[in-house]
Amino acid sequence: MGLRERKKALKRQEIVTVAIHLFDEKGFDNVTVAEIAKQAGIAPKTLFTYFKSKDDIMFHNETALLTSIRHLVQQQTSVANLWPAFHQFAEDLPTNEATQAALQATRRLMANVNRTPELNGRRLEMWATYEAGVQAALIEQRLTDSLTAQVLAHQMILVLEIVFNAELSDELWQARVTRIFNATSQVASLTNEVDMTI
């Protein structure tokens, strides 16, 4: 990375740091782009060369966990191993050094989004991006067909949506994840018992 790119990356991070501090302090809706730009020492017009909108600043690292989940999928040799491996991955998020930074970033993002109903649409877009990324990884690994990959990806990301919907301490994290996975097993059992014949 050249000097110009490094300077640009540093300024981008400064904008994020300033904005997140303001969002935490005043609430997302009460912070203007002009205010963020002023505290970052740039003109509002310049800020828009780094981010298209205030939403984009909030969601600057929205796919922080997606890379790790795709990596988990790529390590599997059978689709049968993926669900238990993902269960373990989700439980271990607070204690796994490789994912701790991504977990904290996602926790902070979801905490801000949960306090700002206007961002719900963007939250849905984020999780849809995760689903598409996991589905693509499943197909690339040739673990299953496209339709099964779509359903499985949806189930995996639904677990994350539910667990991130509450602000949990590390101590409560594992128990909550286990309950969610138990609930998905119960639902699967119920649907297996339904007579699908017409």
Backbone torsions as a table, in degrees:
resi	resn	phi	psi	omega
1	MET	NA	128.0	-179.7
2	GLY	-76.3	173.8	-178.0
3	LEU	-60.6	-43.2	-179.3
4	ARG	-61.4	-44.2	-179.8
5	GLU	-65.6	-37.7	178.7
6	ARG	-64.3	-43.2	179.1
7	LYS	-62.2	-41.3	-179.6
8	LYS	-65.4	-42.0	179.1
9	ALA	-64.3	-39.7	178.8
10	LEU	-65.8	-41.7	179.0
11	LYS	-66.6	-39.1	177.7
12	ARG	-60.0	-44.6	179.5
13	GLN	-66.5	-35.9	177.8
14	GLU	-63.4	-42.7	177.8
15	ILE	-59.6	-45.2	179.6
16	VAL	-60.8	-48.7	-178.1
17	THR	-59.4	-46.4	179.2
18	VAL	-62.1	-47.7	-176.4
19	ALA	-64.0	-46.4	-178.6
20	ILE	-63.1	-39.4	176.3
21	HIS	-60.3	-44.5	179.3
22	LEU	-66.2	-41.2	178.7
23	PHE	-61.3	-43.9	179.6
24	ASP	-63.6	-39.7	-174.1
25	GLU	-76.7	-43.5	-170.6
26	LYS	-114.6	-12.7	-173.9
27	GLY	93.2	141.6	-174.8
28	PHE	-54.4	-46.6	-175.5
29	ASP	-67.4	-22.2	-175.8
30	ASN	-94.4	7.6	-180.0
31	VAL	-113.8	131.7	178.7
32	THR	-100.8	158.8	175.4
33	VAL	-61.1	-39.0	179.7
34	ALA	-60.7	-39.2	179.5
35	GLU	-66.3	-42.9	178.1
36	ILE	-61.7	-47.4	-178.7
37	ALA	-60.6	-43.5	-179.0
38	LYS	-60.5	-45.9	-178.8
39	GLN	-69.8	-24.5	177.7
40	ALA	-88.1	-1.9	176.3
41	GLY	75.2	30.6	179.4
42	ILE	-136.9	166.5	176.1
43	ALA	-80.0	150.8	176.8
44	PRO	-53.2	-38.8	179.7
45	LYS	-61.2	-38.7	179.0
46	THR	-67.8	-38.4	179.0
47	LEU	-56.8	-37.6	-177.6
48	PHE	-71.6	-8.2	171.8
49	THR	-81.4	-15.6	177.5
50	TYR	-98.9	-39.3	-177.7
51	PHE	-138.0	140.0	-178.6
52	LYS	-75.0	-27.4	-175.7
53	SER	-156.6	169.9	175.2
54	LYS	-62.5	-37.5	176.7
55	ASP	-57.0	-42.4	-178.9
56	ASP	-62.8	-32.8	176.8
57	ILE	-67.2	-46.8	179.2
58	MET	-58.3	-40.8	-174.8
59	PHE	-98.8	25.4	-173.7
60	HIS	-59.1	-29.3	-179.3
61	ASN	-122.7	38.0	-173.0
62	GLU	-61.9	-27.0	-178.2
63	THR	-100.3	26.8	-177.1
64	ALA	-54.8	-38.3	-177.8
65	LEU	-88.8	-16.1	-173.3
66	LEU	-62.4	-39.7	179.7
67	THR	-58.8	-42.9	-179.9
68	SER	-66.7	-37.8	179.7
69	ILE	-68.8	-42.8	177.1
70	ARG	-61.4	-39.5	178.0
71	HIS	-62.3	-41.5	177.3
72	LEU	-59.5	-44.7	178.9
73	VAL	-61.9	-42.6	-177.4
74	GLN	-66.5	-19.6	178.6
75	GLN	-82.9	-11.8	-174.7
76	GLN	-84.6	143.9	176.0
77	THR	-105.5	-10.9	179.7
78	SER	-145.6	141.6	179.0
79	VAL	-65.8	-25.5	179.9
80	ALA	-64.1	-27.4	-179.4
81	ASN	-83.1	-16.1	-169.8
82	LEU	-68.5	-45.4	-175.8
83	TRP	-61.2	-49.4	176.0
84	PRO	-63.6	-34.5	178.0
85	ALA	-66.6	-39.3	178.3
86	PHE	-69.0	-37.1	175.7
87	HIS	-57.7	-48.8	179.7
88	GLN	-63.4	-42.7	178.4
89	PHE	-57.4	-48.0	-177.9
90	ALA	-64.6	-42.2	178.8
91	GLU	-63.1	-38.4	-173.3
92	ASP	-84.5	-2.7	-175.4
93	LEU	-50.4	-45.2	-178.1
94	PRO	-71.5	-19.6	-176.2
95	THR	-107.4	-9.0	-178.9
96	ASN	-85.8	114.1	-177.2
97	GLU	-58.0	-33.3	-177.1
98	ALA	-68.5	-23.8	-176.3
99	THR	-115.4	0.4	-175.0
100	GLN	-61.2	-43.7	-179.4
101	ALA	-64.3	-43.6	178.9
102	ALA	-64.8	-38.8	178.0
103	LEU	-62.6	-47.4	-178.6
104	GLN	-63.1	-39.6	178.5
105	ALA	-63.1	-42.7	-179.1
106	THR	-70.1	-38.8	176.6
107	ARG	-60.2	-46.3	-178.0
108	ARG	-64.7	-42.7	178.6
109	LEU	-59.8	-49.9	-177.4
110	MET	-66.2	-33.1	177.2
111	ALA	-63.3	-42.8	177.6
112	ASN	-66.7	-42.4	-179.3
113	VAL	-65.9	-39.6	179.9
114	ASN	-62.4	-25.5	178.6
115	ARG	-89.1	-3.5	-175.1
116	THR	-131.5	87.5	-177.5
117	PRO	-54.3	-28.7	-179.6
118	GLU	-62.8	-16.7	-179.0
119	LEU	-93.6	3.9	-177.5
120	ASN	-60.6	-37.9	178.3
121	GLY	-61.7	-42.8	179.1
122	ARG	-67.4	-34.6	176.8
123	ARG	-61.5	-44.6	179.1
124	LEU	-61.2	-40.2	177.1
125	GLU	-61.7	-41.5	179.8
126	MET	-59.9	-51.1	-178.7
127	TRP	-66.2	-31.2	175.8
128	ALA	-64.4	-36.6	176.1
129	THR	-63.5	-42.0	176.5
130	TYR	-60.6	-47.7	-179.3
131	GLU	-58.7	-47.1	-179.6
132	ALA	-61.9	-39.4	179.3
133	GLY	-66.2	-41.7	179.1
134	VAL	-69.8	-42.4	178.2
135	GLN	-59.0	-44.6	179.1
136	ALA	-61.3	-40.9	179.6
137	ALA	-64.5	-40.7	178.3
138	LEU	-61.3	-42.0	-179.4
139	ILE	-71.5	-41.0	178.3
140	GLU	-60.4	-37.1	179.2
141	GLN	-78.3	-7.8	-177.5
142	ARG	57.7	39.5	179.8
143	LEU	-81.9	-24.9	-178.2
144	THR	-165.6	176.0	178.7
145	ASP	-77.9	170.3	-173.7
146	SER	-61.8	-43.2	-177.8
147	LEU	-67.1	-45.1	178.4
148	THR	-64.3	-37.7	177.6
149	ALA	-61.9	-40.1	179.5
150	GLN	-64.1	-45.1	-179.4
151	VAL	-66.2	-45.0	-178.7
152	LEU	-64.6	-43.4	177.9
153	ALA	-60.5	-40.7	179.0
154	HIS	-62.4	-43.8	179.7
155	GLN	-63.3	-41.7	-179.2
156	MET	-63.8	-46.0	-176.8
157	ILE	-73.8	-28.8	175.2
158	LEU	-60.1	-38.5	176.3
159	VAL	-57.4	-46.7	-179.7
160	LEU	-65.5	-42.2	178.4
161	GLU	-56.1	-45.6	-177.3
162	ILE	-67.9	-45.5	-176.1
163	VAL	-67.8	-34.1	179.8
164	PHE	-83.1	-5.9	179.8
165	ASN	-72.0	-19.9	177.5
166	ALA	-116.0	145.9	176.7
167	GLU	-85.9	103.6	-173.6
168	LEU	-108.0	142.3	171.3
169	SER	-75.7	163.1	176.9
170	ASP	-57.5	-34.3	-177.1
171	GLU	-66.5	-32.1	-177.9
172	LEU	-93.5	-12.4	-173.0
173	TRP	-57.6	-55.3	-173.8
174	GLN	-60.5	-43.0	-179.9
175	ALA	-62.5	-40.4	179.5
176	ARG	-65.8	-43.8	178.6
177	VAL	-61.1	-44.8	179.7
178	THR	-60.0	-42.4	178.9
179	ARG	-62.9	-39.3	179.9
180	ILE	-65.7	-44.2	179.1
181	PHE	-66.3	-37.4	175.8
182	ASN	-62.3	-40.2	179.5
183	ALA	-64.7	-40.1	178.8
184	THR	-65.3	-35.2	176.7
185	SER	-66.3	-40.7	178.5
186	GLN	-62.5	-44.0	179.6
187	VAL	-62.6	-42.0	178.1
188	ALA	-61.2	-40.8	178.5
189	SER	-63.9	-42.9	179.5
190	LEU	-61.8	-44.9	-178.2
191	THR	-68.9	-28.6	176.4
192	ASN	-67.4	-26.8	-178.8
193	GLU	-83.3	-13.8	-177.0
194	VAL	-75.5	134.1	176.8
195	ASP	-78.0	109.8	-175.7
196	MET	-91.2	2.5	-179.0
197	THR	-74.4	150.6	-179.7
198	ILE	-106.6	NA	NA
